[in-house]
């Protein structure tokens, strides 16, 4: 989404409704027919919008898929309460829930498959990773914890490996173990947040 369209969407409910409507149809196409079916011609026909409208919001399919992933179906996202380990576990559960949605899984795999030879897919993946890492760092900031790119890969990589490569279930226990390992190796760099008691 261009910055101008993004700013307008935050202030104009009609634009936000159009975006949500189109993304809903894109999710349906991804779920029922896969990434190759998500063409702007097909999407415009299904959503009953012009291709120009699609290009205004998403100059490329890669941008569309990135927004599908960032604005995916609602999942339980951490609210920032609890310990760093609890926040990390909640973040991983949210990641797992997002990847269980077929549309999200298809969009992510399509971007990953094309990233080596398509700069737009590569850029979309990098923006997606940076966006999610920044969101996690916001949740952990009160504890003085900041996750760098390597730490983020060590935290989230095993979830993605299990989901997409080994095709094993990402259990709650697996997530709890990952979060525990992550917090034991990520020492706070500043003062820890004090819990408020009522």
MDAnalysis code that builds the backbone (N, CA, C; Angstrom):
import MDAnalysis as mda
import numpy as np

u = mda.Universe.empty(594, n_residues=198, atom_resindex=np.repeat(np.arange(198), 3), trajectory=True)
u.add_TopologyAttr("name", ["N", "CA", "C"] * 198)
u.add_TopologyAttr("resid", np.arange(1, 199))
u.add_TopologyAttr("resname", ["UNK", "UNK", "UNK", "UNK", "UNK", "UNK", "UNK", "UNK", "UNK", "UNK", "UNK", "UNK", "UNK", "UNK", "UNK", "UNK", "UNK", "UNK", "UNK", "UNK", "UNK", "UNK", "UNK", "UNK", "UNK", "UNK", "UNK", "UNK", "UNK", "UNK", "UNK", "UNK", "UNK", "UNK", "UNK", "UNK", "UNK", "UNK", "UNK", "UNK", "UNK", "UNK", "UNK", "UNK", "UNK", "UNK", "UNK", "UNK", "UNK", "UNK", "UNK", "UNK", "UNK", "UNK", "UNK", "UNK", "UNK", "UNK", "UNK", "UNK", "UNK", "UNK", "UNK", "UNK", "UNK", "UNK", "UNK", "UNK", "UNK", "UNK", "UNK", "UNK", "UNK", "UNK", "UNK", "UNK", "UNK", "UNK", "UNK", "UNK", "UNK", "UNK", "UNK", "UNK", "UNK", "UNK", "UNK", "UNK", "UNK", "UNK", "UNK", "UNK", "UNK", "UNK", "UNK", "UNK", "UNK", "UNK", "UNK", "UNK", "UNK", "UNK", "UNK", "UNK", "UNK", "UNK", "UNK", "UNK", "UNK", "UNK", "UNK", "UNK", "UNK", "UNK", "UNK", "UNK", "UNK", "UNK", "UNK", "UNK", "UNK", "UNK", "UNK", "UNK", "UNK", "UNK", "UNK", "UNK", "UNK", "UNK", "UNK", "UNK", "UNK", "UNK", "UNK", "UNK", "UNK", "UNK", "UNK", "UNK", "UNK", "UNK", "UNK", "UNK", "UNK", "UNK", "UNK", "UNK", "UNK", "UNK", "UNK", "UNK", "UNK", "UNK", "UNK", "UNK", "UNK", "UNK", "UNK", "UNK", "UNK", "UNK", "UNK", "UNK", "UNK", "UNK", "UNK", "UNK", "UNK", "UNK", "UNK", "UNK", "UNK", "UNK", "UNK", "UNK", "UNK", "UNK", "UNK", "UNK", "UNK", "UNK", "UNK", "UNK", "UNK", "UNK", "UNK", "UNK", "UNK", "UNK", "UNK", "UNK", "UNK", "UNK", "UNK", "UNK", "UNK", "UNK"])
u.atoms.positions = np.array([
    [0.851, -1.170, 0.000],
    [0.000, 0.000, 0.000],
    [0.892, 1.226, 0.000],
    [0.597, 2.179, -0.862],
    [1.390, 3.390, -0.884],
    [1.117, 4.181, 0.376],
    [2.056, 5.083, 0.749],
    [1.871, 5.873, 1.958],
    [0.623, 6.744, 1.867],
    [0.353, 7.300, 0.662],
    [-0.822, 8.159, 0.506],
    [-2.107, 7.363, 0.706],
    [-2.169, 6.176, 0.109],
    [-3.359, 5.337, 0.261],
    [-3.486, 4.889, 1.704],
    [-2.362, 4.545, 2.336],
    [-2.392, 4.121, 3.736],
    [-2.923, 5.206, 4.644],
    [-2.476, 6.440, 4.437],
    [-2.968, 7.550, 5.251],
    [-4.443, 7.788, 5.010],
    [-4.863, 7.699, 3.752],
    [-6.269, 7.908, 3.430],
    [-7.136, 6.814, 4.037],
    [-6.640, 5.565, 4.026],
    [-7.422, 4.449, 4.565],
    [-7.666, 4.624, 6.052],
    [-6.707, 5.241, 6.753],
    [-6.883, 5.429, 8.182],
    [-7.901, 6.520, 8.488],
    [-8.192, 7.381, 7.509],
    [-9.121, 8.478, 7.770],
    [-10.439, 8.324, 7.029],
    [-10.509, 7.490, 6.040],
    [-11.725, 7.335, 5.243],
    [-12.252, 5.909, 5.395],
    [-13.382, 5.758, 6.089],
    [-13.916, 4.405, 6.294],
    [-14.277, 3.695, 4.999],
    [-14.652, 4.444, 3.940],
    [-14.990, 3.806, 2.659],
    [-13.778, 3.120, 2.057],
    [-12.626, 3.766, 2.152],
    [-11.400, 3.172, 1.613],
    [-11.035, 1.929, 2.423],
    [-11.171, 2.023, 3.729],
    [-10.859, 0.871, 4.578],
    [-11.806, -0.291, 4.292],
    [-13.083, 0.002, 4.066],
    [-14.040, -1.060, 3.725],
    [-13.686, -1.711, 2.389],
    [-13.293, -0.878, 1.408],
    [-12.900, -1.416, 0.098],
    [-11.691, -2.329, 0.246],
    [-10.689, -1.876, 0.994],
    [-9.489, -2.693, 1.216],
    [-9.851, -4.022, 1.867],
    [-10.662, -3.968, 2.924],
    [-11.050, -5.189, 3.631],
    [-11.839, -6.122, 2.710],
    [-12.703, -5.541, 1.893],
    [-13.515, -6.322, 0.950],
    [-12.612, -7.048, -0.056],
    [-11.667, -6.329, -0.633],
    [-10.759, -6.920, -1.615],
    [-9.872, -7.977, -0.962],
    [-9.326, -7.676, 0.221],
    [-8.473, -8.646, 0.909],
    [-9.262, -9.912, 1.254],
    [-10.526, -9.770, 1.588],
    [-11.363, -10.936, 1.848],
    [-11.491, -11.824, 0.624],
    [-11.699, -11.214, -0.538],
    [-11.786, -11.996, -1.774],
    [-10.431, -12.620, -2.119],
    [-9.352, -11.892, -1.872],
    [-8.019, -12.447, -2.138],
    [-7.756, -13.651, -1.234],
    [-8.153, -13.568, 0.040],
    [-7.991, -14.696, 0.947],
    [-8.781, -15.914, 0.469],
    [-9.998, -15.649, 0.011],
    [-10.831, -16.749, -0.479],
    [-10.194, -17.420, -1.692],
    [-9.678, -16.606, -2.623],
    [-9.004, -17.170, -3.797],
    [-7.771, -17.980, -3.398],
    [-6.976, -17.448, -2.486],
    [-5.785, -18.159, -2.030],
    [-6.150, -19.487, -1.388],
    [-7.214, -19.482, -0.596],
    [-7.616, -20.684, 0.124],
    [-8.170, -21.744, -0.810],
    [-8.972, -21.326, -1.781],
    [-9.654, -22.303, -2.631],
    [-8.870, -22.680, -3.877],
    [-8.053, -21.742, -4.392],
    [-7.399, -22.018, -5.679],
    [-5.898, -21.786, -5.699],
    [-5.333, -21.227, -4.633],
    [-3.890, -21.043, -4.567],
    [-3.421, -19.705, -5.126],
    [-2.122, -19.398, -4.947],
    [-1.570, -18.094, -5.320],
    [-1.696, -17.751, -6.799],
    [-1.587, -18.751, -7.675],
    [-1.653, -18.454, -9.109],
    [-3.008, -17.902, -9.525],
    [-4.041, -18.197, -8.744],
    [-5.392, -17.720, -9.081],
    [-5.591, -16.257, -8.719],
    [-4.697, -15.705, -7.892],
    [-4.862, -14.326, -7.445],
    [-4.238, -13.393, -8.474],
    [-4.973, -13.179, -9.560],
    [-4.571, -12.196, -10.564],
    [-5.434, -10.962, -10.350],
    [-4.952, -9.823, -10.801],
    [-5.737, -8.600, -10.617],
    [-7.009, -8.633, -11.460],
    [-6.979, -9.327, -12.584],
    [-8.186, -9.453, -13.398],
    [-9.250, -10.247, -12.646],
    [-8.854, -11.402, -12.109],
    [-9.799, -12.240, -11.365],
    [-10.270, -11.550, -10.088],
    [-9.352, -10.924, -9.382],
    [-9.697, -10.271, -8.121],
    [-10.630, -9.087, -8.342],
    [-10.369, -8.311, -9.383],
    [-11.241, -7.166, -9.693],
    [-12.648, -7.640, -10.022],
    [-12.752, -8.731, -10.787],
    [-14.074, -9.259, -11.152],
    [-14.811, -9.753, -9.919],
    [-14.134, -10.497, -9.058],
    [-14.782, -11.041, -7.875],
    [-15.187, -9.953, -6.887],
    [-14.303, -8.981, -6.691],
    [-14.569, -7.929, -5.700],
    [-15.410, -6.795, -6.275],
    [-15.621, -6.833, -7.595],
    [-16.396, -5.789, -8.292],
    [-15.789, -4.399, -8.083],
    [-14.473, -4.363, -8.312],
    [-13.745, -3.095, -8.322],
    [-12.930, -3.065, -9.611],
    [-12.393, -1.905, -9.923],
    [-11.570, -1.808, -11.127],
    [-10.145, -2.266, -10.820],
    [-9.445, -2.673, -11.852],
    [-8.029, -3.005, -11.670],
    [-7.256, -1.775, -11.215],
    [-7.682, -0.597, -11.670],
    [-7.030, 0.643, -11.248],
    [-7.124, 0.793, -9.724],
    [-8.267, 0.432, -9.151],
    [-8.418, 0.493, -7.691],
    [-7.420, -0.441, -7.024],
    [-7.270, -1.635, -7.577],
    [-6.321, -2.585, -6.995],
    [-4.899, -2.041, -7.051],
    [-4.509, -1.504, -8.200],
    [-3.145, -0.972, -8.337],
    [-2.923, 0.249, -7.459],
    [-3.985, 1.003, -7.191],
    [-3.844, 2.169, -6.313],
    [-3.507, 1.721, -4.893],
    [-4.144, 0.655, -4.449],
    [-3.887, 0.144, -3.100],
    [-2.636, -0.719, -3.038],
    [-2.437, -1.538, -4.076],
    [-1.331, -2.501, -4.092],
    [-0.665, -2.459, -5.461],
    [0.421, -1.690, -5.603],
    [1.086, -1.567, -6.898],
    [1.596, -2.891, -7.458],
    [1.699, -3.911, -6.604],
    [2.141, -5.229, -7.072],
    [1.432, -6.308, -6.255],
    [1.416, -7.517, -6.818],
    [0.828, -8.648, -6.083],
    [1.599, -8.916, -4.793],
    [2.900, -8.659, -4.832],
    [3.714, -8.876, -3.643],
    [3.252, -7.973, -2.499],
    [2.926, -6.727, -2.829],
    [2.400, -5.807, -1.806],
    [1.047, -6.293, -1.296],
    [0.233, -6.814, -2.200],
    [-1.066, -7.368, -1.806],
    [-0.865, -8.528, -0.835],
    [0.036, -9.455, -1.159],
    [0.277, -10.601, -0.293],
    [0.866, -10.166, 1.046],
    [1.734, -9.155, 1.025],
    [2.295, -8.656, 2.271],
    [1.175, -8.109, 3.164],
    [0.258, -7.324, 2.587],
    [-0.853, -6.791, 3.378],
    [-1.775, -7.912, 3.855],
    [-1.960, -8.947, 3.043],
    [-2.746, -10.099, 3.491],
    [-2.144, -10.691, 4.759],
    [-0.826, -10.776, 4.801],
    [-0.161, -11.338, 5.964],
    [-0.198, -10.391, 7.159],
    [0.016, -9.106, 6.908],
    [0.024, -8.136, 8.004],
    [-1.369, -7.862, 8.550],
    [-2.371, -7.925, 7.678],
    [-3.737, -7.617, 8.092],
    [-4.596, -8.870, 8.059],
    [-3.961, -9.999, 8.345],
    [-4.648, -11.283, 8.262],
    [-5.812, -11.380, 9.211],
    [-6.478, -12.528, 9.196],
    [-7.609, -12.696, 10.086],
    [-7.173, -12.495, 11.529],
    [-8.044, -11.959, 12.362],
    [-7.648, -11.651, 13.738],
    [-7.185, -12.908, 14.482],
    [-6.071, -12.775, 15.148],
    [-5.587, -13.838, 16.020],
    [-5.341, -13.206, 17.380],
    [-5.232, -14.032, 18.390],
    [-4.960, -13.501, 19.721],
    [-3.541, -12.977, 19.745],
    [-3.402, -11.660, 19.732],
    [-2.092, -11.042, 19.720],
    [-1.740, -10.630, 21.141],
    [-0.475, -10.749, 21.541],
    [-0.103, -10.384, 22.906],
    [-0.470, -8.934, 23.218],
    [-0.899, -8.712, 24.452],
    [-1.260, -7.352, 24.849],
    [-0.141, -6.664, 25.620],
    [0.980, -7.368, 25.806],
    [2.111, -6.772, 26.503],
    [2.116, -7.041, 27.992],
    [1.117, -7.781, 28.468],
    [1.105, -8.093, 29.901],
    [1.853, -9.398, 30.135],
    [2.338, -9.550, 31.353],
    [3.064, -10.762, 31.703],
    [4.563, -10.556, 31.654],
    [5.270, -11.649, 31.773],
    [6.732, -11.631, 31.751],
    [7.218, -11.677, 30.301],
    [8.496, -11.397, 30.067],
    [9.015, -11.551, 28.700],
    [8.772, -12.952, 28.133],
    [8.902, -13.983, 28.964],
    [8.667, -15.350, 28.482],
    [7.203, -15.528, 28.078],
    [6.283, -14.999, 28.861],
    [4.857, -15.105, 28.536],
    [4.530, -14.325, 27.265],
    [5.158, -13.156, 27.100],
    [4.933, -12.357, 25.891],
    [5.482, -13.086, 24.669],
    [6.685, -13.660, 24.793],
    [7.275, -14.401, 23.670],
    [6.399, -15.594, 23.300],
    [5.874, -16.307, 24.296],
    [5.015, -17.461, 24.020],
    [3.725, -17.011, 23.341],
    [3.133, -15.909, 23.815],
    [1.904, -15.403, 23.194],
    [2.168, -14.956, 21.763],
    [3.327, -14.357, 21.531],
    [3.708, -13.935, 20.177],
    [3.816, -15.153, 19.257],
    [4.439, -16.219, 19.736],
    [4.584, -17.435, 18.928],
    [3.236, -18.116, 18.687],
    [2.348, -18.088, 19.672],
    [1.015, -18.656, 19.460],
    [0.263, -17.867, 18.394],
    [0.451, -16.552, 18.400],
    [-0.171, -15.708, 17.373],
    [0.404, -16.027, 15.995],
    [1.720, -16.238, 15.929],
    [2.363, -16.631, 14.672],
    [1.809, -17.968, 14.191],
    [1.702, -18.925, 15.092],
    [1.152, -20.233, 14.737],
    [-0.273, -20.100, 14.200],
    [-1.098, -19.323, 14.883],
    [-2.491, -19.150, 14.447],
    [-2.551, -18.504, 13.070],
    [-1.693, -17.521, 12.834],
    [-1.672, -16.874, 11.522],
    [-1.274, -17.832, 10.418],
    [-0.321, -18.727, 10.702],
    [0.143, -19.673, 9.689],
    [-0.811, -20.848, 9.496],
    [-1.746, -21.037, 10.433],
    [-2.758, -22.075, 10.252],
    [-3.821, -21.646, 9.248],
    [-3.927, -20.341, 9.001],
    [-4.862, -19.839, 7.984],
    [-4.258, -20.129, 6.611],
    [-4.963, -20.884, 5.789],
    [-4.439, -21.318, 4.493],
    [-4.024, -20.151, 3.608],
    [-4.789, -19.067, 3.618],
    [-4.447, -17.910, 2.786],
    [-3.104, -17.327, 3.205],
    [-2.874, -17.206, 4.505],
    [-1.600, -16.673, 4.990],
    [-0.445, -17.594, 4.607],
    [-0.646, -18.899, 4.814],
    [0.407, -19.861, 4.482],
    [0.741, -19.794, 2.994],
    [-0.277, -19.719, 2.144],
    [-0.047, -19.657, 0.691],
    [0.675, -18.375, 0.293],
    [0.253, -17.253, 0.876],
    [0.896, -15.971, 0.549],
    [2.362, -15.986, 0.959],
    [2.642, -16.486, 2.160],
    [4.020, -16.525, 2.646],
    [4.887, -17.430, 1.784],
    [4.372, -18.601, 1.435],
    [5.150, -19.539, 0.617],
    [5.383, -18.982, -0.789],
    [4.399, -18.274, -1.338],
    [4.576, -17.675, -2.659],
    [5.676, -16.617, -2.625],
    [5.655, -15.763, -1.608],
    [6.695, -14.732, -1.498],
    [8.070, -15.377, -1.317],
    [8.147, -16.405, -0.470],
    [9.429, -17.073, -0.226],
    [9.940, -17.765, -1.481],
    [9.047, -18.393, -2.241],
    [9.452, -19.101, -3.454],
    [10.002, -18.155, -4.514],
    [9.505, -16.935, -4.544],
    [9.921, -15.986, -5.580],
    [11.039, -15.050, -5.133],
    [11.344, -15.012, -3.842],
    [12.255, -13.994, -3.304],
    [13.655, -14.054, -3.904],
    [14.131, -15.243, -4.265],
    [15.490, -15.355, -4.805],
    [15.643, -14.684, -6.164],
    [14.568, -14.631, -6.935],
    [14.681, -14.050, -8.275],
    [13.769, -12.854, -8.510],
    [12.991, -12.480, -7.513],
    [12.078, -11.354, -7.674],
    [12.307, -10.336, -6.555],
    [12.885, -9.177, -6.884],
    [13.190, -8.178, -5.852],
    [11.962, -7.705, -5.065],
    [10.796, -7.645, -5.703],
    [9.609, -7.192, -4.981],
    [9.189, -8.199, -3.914],
    [9.279, -9.478, -4.219],
    [8.968, -10.507, -3.218],
    [9.975, -10.462, -2.078],
    [11.243, -10.297, -2.426],
    [12.291, -10.207, -1.416],
    [12.045, -9.010, -0.502],
    [11.713, -7.886, -1.093],
    [11.441, -6.678, -0.306],
    [10.205, -6.866, 0.572],
    [9.173, -7.495, 0.043],
    [7.954, -7.728, 0.829],
    [8.255, -8.614, 2.036],
    [9.040, -9.677, 1.832],
    [9.398, -10.544, 2.951],
    [10.213, -9.794, 3.994],
    [11.179, -8.992, 3.541],
    [11.996, -8.226, 4.483],
    [11.151, -7.247, 5.282],
    [10.207, -6.586, 4.618],
    [9.332, -5.646, 5.325],
    [8.441, -6.367, 6.324],
    [7.968, -7.537, 5.944],
    [7.120, -8.332, 6.828],
    [7.892, -8.742, 8.084],
    [9.109, -9.256, 7.907],
    [9.929, -9.677, 9.044],
    [10.238, -8.477, 9.940],
    [10.627, -7.373, 9.338],
    [10.948, -6.177, 10.121],
    [9.732, -5.684, 10.886],
    [8.577, -5.680, 10.247],
    [7.351, -5.232, 10.893],
    [7.032, -6.091, 12.113],
    [7.098, -7.418, 11.963],
    [6.769, -8.310, 13.076],
    [7.806, -8.236, 14.186],
    [9.097, -8.115, 13.816],
    [10.141, -7.996, 14.841],
    [9.976, -6.692, 15.610],
    [9.665, -5.611, 14.896],
    [9.428, -4.324, 15.571],
    [8.250, -4.423, 16.531],
    [7.198, -5.148, 16.125],
    [6.029, -5.315, 16.993],
    [6.415, -6.083, 18.261],
    [7.216, -7.133, 18.112],
    [7.667, -7.883, 19.286],
    [8.539, -7.003, 20.176],
    [9.431, -6.222, 19.574],
    [10.293, -5.346, 20.364],
    [9.494, -4.294, 21.129],
    [8.394, -3.829, 20.552],
    [7.534, -2.887, 21.275],
    [6.967, -3.541, 22.526],
    [6.557, -4.788, 22.401],
    [6.001, -5.498, 23.549],
    [7.051, -5.739, 24.634],
    [8.295, -5.947, 24.213],
    [9.359, -6.267, 25.165],
    [10.113, -5.040, 25.670],
    [9.894, -3.884, 25.058],
    [10.637, -2.673, 25.416],
    [10.560, -2.327, 26.910],
    [9.403, -2.451, 27.560],
    [9.361, -2.107, 28.992],
    [10.291, -2.951, 29.862],
    [10.728, -4.078, 29.351],
    [11.625, -4.948, 30.095],
    [13.092, -4.708, 29.733],
    [13.347, -3.793, 28.822],
    [14.712, -3.547, 28.393],
    [15.242, -4.618, 27.459],
    [14.351, -5.374, 26.850],
    [14.754, -6.438, 25.923],
    [14.527, -5.960, 24.504],
    [15.544, -6.108, 23.665],
    [15.442, -5.772, 22.250],
    [15.967, -6.946, 21.442],
    [15.137, -7.444, 20.531],
    [15.462, -8.629, 19.755],
    [16.087, -8.215, 18.427],
    [17.305, -8.701, 18.146],
    [17.919, -8.396, 16.854],
    [17.481, -9.448, 15.832],
    [17.953, -9.301, 14.607],
    [17.516, -10.181, 13.520],
    [17.850, -11.643, 13.791],
    [19.039, -11.913, 14.328],
    [19.430, -13.299, 14.605],
    [18.568, -13.905, 15.706],
    [18.331, -13.139, 16.767],
    [17.492, -13.647, 17.863],
    [16.066, -13.902, 17.387],
    [15.563, -13.022, 16.539],
    [14.207, -13.187, 16.018],
    [14.117, -14.463, 15.174],
    [15.148, -14.720, 14.376],
    [15.171, -15.947, 13.560],
    [15.210, -17.183, 14.452],
    [16.001, -17.129, 15.541],
    [16.069, -18.273, 16.451],
    [14.747, -18.496, 17.186],
    [14.012, -17.414, 17.447],
    [12.727, -17.542, 18.138],
    [11.640, -18.075, 17.202],
    [11.510, -17.480, 16.020],
    [10.396, -17.816, 15.119],
    [10.722, -18.924, 14.128],
    [11.985, -19.091, 13.800],
    [12.381, -20.082, 12.802],
    [11.877, -21.489, 13.074],
    [12.005, -21.983, 14.310],
    [11.522, -23.344, 14.572],
    [10.020, -23.522, 14.336],
    [9.235, -22.485, 14.596],
    [7.783, -22.572, 14.353],
    [7.532, -22.718, 12.858],
    [8.210, -21.892, 12.055],
    [8.025, -21.954, 10.609],
    [8.560, -23.267, 10.045],
    [9.688, -23.756, 10.596],
    [10.225, -25.039, 10.138],
    [9.223, -26.158, 10.375],
    [8.681, -26.207, 11.580],
    [7.698, -27.266, 11.880],
    [6.460, -27.145, 11.004],
    [5.994, -25.924, 10.800],
    [4.750, -25.737, 10.031],
    [4.939, -26.086, 8.556],
    [6.062, -25.635, 7.964],
    [6.188, -25.730, 6.510],
    [7.158, -26.798, 6.008],
    [8.135, -27.198, 6.806],
    [9.137, -28.148, 6.318],
    [8.896, -29.547, 6.877],
    [8.952, -29.695, 8.192],
    [8.774, -31.036, 8.763],
    [7.301, -31.411, 8.887],
    [6.414, -30.423, 8.760],
    [4.958, -30.651, 8.776],
    [4.508, -31.330, 10.068],
    [5.166, -30.964, 11.172],
    [4.798, -31.476, 12.485],
    [3.947, -30.444, 13.201],
    [3.144, -30.880, 14.149],
    [2.326, -29.905, 14.886],
    [3.197, -28.976, 15.729],
    [2.815, -27.721, 15.766],
    [3.472, -26.742, 16.635],
    [2.652, -26.718, 17.922],
    [3.065, -27.527, 18.876],
    [2.290, -27.702, 20.100],
    [2.530, -26.547, 21.066],
    [1.636, -26.427, 22.036],
    [1.822, -25.422, 23.081],
    [3.117, -25.668, 23.846],
    [3.435, -26.949, 24.092],
    [4.661, -27.258, 24.824],
    [5.894, -26.838, 24.024],
    [5.869, -27.064, 22.720],
    [6.970, -26.641, 21.855],
    [7.160, -25.125, 21.955],
    [6.054, -24.395, 21.921],
    [6.109, -22.930, 22.024],
    [6.639, -22.497, 23.386],
    [6.156, -23.124, 24.444],
    [6.630, -22.769, 25.788],
    [8.132, -23.018, 25.918],
    [8.615, -24.131, 25.359],
    [10.050, -24.435, 25.417],
    [10.857, -23.405, 24.630],
    [10.363, -23.009, 23.463],
    [11.051, -21.980, 22.669],
    [11.128, -20.659, 23.429],
    [10.006, -20.276, 24.021],
    [9.955, -19.006, 24.760],
    [10.898, -19.043, 25.958],
    [10.973, -20.181, 26.627],
    [11.867, -20.304, 27.781],
    [13.324, -20.197, 27.346],
    [13.679, -20.877, 26.265],
    [15.046, -20.805, 25.745],
    [15.383, -19.384, 25.320],
    [14.427, -18.737, 24.649],
    [14.623, -17.369, 24.190],
    [14.883, -16.426, 25.358],
    [14.071, -16.492, 26.398],
    [14.223, -15.536, 27.500],
    [15.450, -15.845, 28.344],
    [15.870, -17.114, 28.389],
    [17.078, -17.421, 29.170],
    [18.332, -16.912, 28.477],
    [18.251, -16.721, 27.146],
    [19.429, -16.236, 26.414],
    [19.342, -14.750, 26.079],
    [18.230, -14.101, 26.398],
    [18.053, -12.671, 26.104],
    [18.007, -11.887, 27.398],
    [19.177, -11.517, 27.859],
    [19.235, -10.750, 29.105],
    [18.715, -9.343, 28.869],
    [17.930, -8.796, 29.783],
    [17.453, -7.420, 29.626],
    [18.623, -6.453, 29.559],
    [18.470, -5.431, 28.711],
    [19.529, -4.430, 28.574],
    [19.199, -3.172, 29.347],
    [18.079, -3.155, 30.037],
    [17.679, -1.969, 30.806],
    [16.884, -2.419, 32.009],
    [16.313, -1.474, 32.729],
    [15.549, -1.830, 33.919],
    [14.302, -2.614, 33.558],
    [13.981, -3.608, 34.380],
    [12.769, -4.384, 34.130],
    [11.558, -3.615, 34.621],
    [10.452, -3.893, 33.946],
    [9.206, -3.250, 34.329],
    [8.737, -3.821, 35.649],
    [8.231, -2.954, 36.506],
    [7.700, -3.407, 37.781],
    [6.230, -3.721, 37.611],
    [5.828, -4.821, 38.204],
    [4.416, -5.191, 38.159],
    [3.646, -4.306, 39.131],
    [2.504, -3.819, 38.682],
    [1.659, -3.004, 39.556],
    [0.702, -3.905, 40.305],
    [0.618, -3.688, 41.586],
    [-0.316, -4.480, 42.378],
    [-1.478, -3.594, 42.786],
    [-2.660, -4.177, 42.768],
    [-3.834, -3.410, 43.180],
    [-4.301, -3.875, 44.529],
])
